[in-house]
Amino acid sequence: MVRTYIKSAAAGVFLLGFATPALALHGEFGDQCTMALANGKDVQTDCTINGQFEGKTYCFGSKEAMTQFMADPSGNLAKARTYYSSKHPG
């Protein structure tokens, strides 16, 4: 009985590991660092560091980038959108 329980628990943990990427958060700009975009750079992230502004999720390459972005979210977002649209038209 105990052996069956341990096997079931181990199988559950194993399957949860596969489900985790499916639960990963996705942000605007294809998960690129929003502050990097505001500075004219492309930096891909896994969106583990993220923040919300005006109901949307934005990804960051570091906590420092997120803090910098949140100091002026409207201004930084305008710069990020301008840069992103120049590199990714349409």
C-alpha positions in Angstrom: 0.0 0.0 0.0 2.7 2.5 0.9 4.7 1.5 -2.2 1.7 2.3 -4.4 1.2 5.6 -2.7 4.8 6.6 -3.3 4.7 5.6 -6.9 1.5 7.6 -7.4 3.0 10.6 -5.7 6.2 10.4 -7.8 4.1 10.1 -11.0 2.1 13.2 -10.0 5.3 15.2 -9.4 6.7 14.0 -12.7 3.5 15.0 -14.6 3.4 18.4 -12.9 6.9 19.1 -14.2 5.5 18.7 -17.8 2.5 20.9 -17.1 4.5 23.8 -15.7 5.6 25.2 -19.1 2.0 25.1 -20.2 1.1 27.3 -17.2 3.9 29.8 -17.9 2.9 33.4 -18.2 3.0 35.2 -21.6 3.4 38.9 -21.9 3.2 41.6 -24.5 5.9 42.0 -27.2 6.5 38.3 -27.5 7.9 38.0 -24.0 10.7 40.4 -24.7 12.0 42.7 -21.9 9.8 45.8 -22.1 12.5 48.0 -20.6 15.1 46.7 -23.0 12.7 47.6 -25.9 12.3 51.1 -24.4 16.1 51.4 -24.6 16.1 50.2 -28.2 17.3 46.6 -27.6 15.8 43.2 -28.1 16.1 40.9 -25.0 14.1 37.7 -25.0 12.8 36.6 -21.6 11.0 33.6 -20.1 8.6 36.1 -18.4 9.3 34.8 -14.9 9.9 38.5 -13.9 6.8 40.4 -15.0 4.5 43.2 -14.0 1.0 44.4 -14.9 0.1 47.8 -16.3 -3.2 48.9 -17.6 -4.5 45.3 -17.5 -1.6 43.8 -19.6 1.4 41.7 -18.6 4.9 42.9 -19.4 8.0 40.8 -19.1 11.4 41.9 -17.9 14.9 40.5 -18.0 15.6 41.5 -14.4 14.0 43.0 -11.3 16.0 46.1 -11.9 14.5 46.5 -15.4 11.0 46.1 -14.0 11.7 48.7 -11.3 13.1 51.1 -13.9 10.1 50.6 -16.1 7.6 51.1 -13.3 9.2 54.5 -12.5 7.5 55.8 -15.6 5.4 53.1 -17.1 3.5 55.3 -19.6 6.7 56.9 -21.0 8.6 53.7 -21.1 5.7 51.8 -22.7 5.5 54.5 -25.4 9.2 54.1 -26.2 8.9 50.3 -26.2 5.9 50.3 -28.5 7.7 52.7 -30.9 10.9 50.5 -31.0 9.0 47.2 -31.2 6.7 48.4 -34.1 9.8 49.6 -36.1 11.3 46.1 -35.8 8.1 44.1 -36.0 5.8 45.9 -38.4 2.2 44.7 -38.8 
